[in-house]
Amino acid sequence: RFTKGAAQAEVIGYFNDYQNLTDVCTLSSGCLDANIDRQVDAGKARVYGVEVYGRHEKRLGAYTVPVTLAYTATKAEFLKDFVAVDPIYGNVQKGDQLPYVPKHLLNAALGLEHLRGGLNVSATYVSAMREQPGKLPVSQVLATDRQFVMDASAQARLYGPFVLYVNVRNIFNEAYIVSRRPFGARPNIPRWVQVGVRATF
């Protein structure tokens, strides 16, 4: 960790060593009725990677401009062979990469804050994720779409403890395939707007 004035930075490495990974077959994963609720032994697996985070705040008179950046790189692989009735796994071989684990995840945010209110905008990138275990590059297998989504939030103090807020997710209404389970392509959340009043006493 590093801190100097209004600047902060962190670098974290992580390593998860699973010795007895299990899975329960469900309808949402695409299992047949006869296999629903059956437990699957996925054996050994390891998930590891690195996270990098940085934040800085700049004062501009009565305003504060916070900037944050976060990046995560992950690798996940099975350490034994097995056959599962859950179609998410299927016929797994040692060294296969786990499905639905993004290799790259990046988020950047910029804000403008004041005692009377503020505005924040963020952008998130999620790399494509394989939808089945395997060793081939994700670009050569059935995979989700790469995603780039922008969100925004604003708030303004109305009177006393009351604050008006507006949250917008997926500002540009981008459409991506985030899964093909259980039965066909599934999209991400469309543009979503929330407006409300919050009171703190």
Secondary structure, DSSP 8 states (H G I E B T S, - for coil): -EEETTEEEEEEEEEEEEEEEEEE--GGGT--GGGTT-EEEEEEEEEEEEEEEEEEEEEETTEEEEEEEEEEEEEEEE-S-EE-SSTTTSEE-TT-B-TT--SEEEEEEEEEEETTEEEEEEEEEE---BSS-BSS-GGGSSB---EEEEEEEEEEEEETTEEEEEEEESTT----EEE-TTTS-EE----EEEEEEEE--
